[in-house]
């Protein structure tokens, strides 16, 4: 029987559709306002909300990641009020998915709506930071798809405005926030299951699907480069699992080794990192073969002084079906953990942070540092080819 094959867009849409009925638990439940109550699903251990906790809107829907972003906030108790897209075909598809959500006539209609507390965006990558800066200047919090920022100049301005306004600039690092096995790994590391973390190895392969990609996907000025783009997930995970608050790029390299028809594109990159909590290695590429039943065999290995954890995020080619697989090896045991019922706390934590001006989902400095490292690695990368 022919194996079912998925491209990344179909995977994201399917995940978002599945997520529509799911909700999240959070350590910050003590902060829930008394006007709002929740109850938990016995199967997922995730709460549903009896009434909206915040109102949010969407500006820019150029990547299907927006649907996962929306569902995360909805799981946290957010109510989607309105959206704006300048592309009619994208707006039509969005309106079909969310028929009860108001379509705004312009960005300013959303930015000037005082009832909106949060704006989400998956606009073309190099436009995400300027939009986020504008959102913060209008007194609203912001959640961007990755990459949330595509240049060091944009980062400097985002940092300045964030500090000035006190608003939240969050980037949806979905390979950590939206992967249940990775969330579980965070809990195990915190509990000391593998001792002190020494190193992370993050692998982020992706499927190309060139016929389904828009023109901006192949323009480095618009997407930021392979390390800035899909590598951003890995920098976030490196900082999180090693506990590093300072880090430097030891070495990085990028190349277009197999797609000469797209001269500005990069299909391979890797990086070595050193932080004040550990070291890291990252590899990202656009070489997922069509024979794999996922858009990419994403993996994360976390090495500790007393053991290691291996996460197979989307597929386990050697054993179990589906995704969210975790393997734990320590001084006591070798163990497999199916993480498909683990809760996803990011959406609820972000809503908590919006309501209480806290940093439970992700600190602002962590968010910006992960981006800074990706941008520096991209900018300083040695360019390689198949020729030596």
Secondary structure, DSSP 8 states (H G I E B T S, - for coil): -------HHHHHHHHHHHHTT-----TTGGGS-TT--EEE-TTT--EEESS-SEEEEEE---STHHHHHHHHHHHTTEEEEEEE-S-HHHHHHHHHHSTTSEE-SSHHHHHT-TT--EEEE---GGGHHHHHHHHHHTT-EEEEESSS--SHHHHHHHHHHHHHH---EEEE-HHHHT-HHHHHHHHHHHTTTTSSEEEEEEEEE----GGG--GGGG-HHHH--HHHHTTHHHHHHHHHHHT-SSEEEEEEEEE-SS-TTSTT---EEEEEEEETTEEEEEEEES---TTSSSS---EEEEEETTEEEEEE-S--TTS-SSS-EEEEEESS-EEEEE-TT----HHHHHHHHHHH---SS--HHHHHHHHHHHHHHHHH-EEE-S--
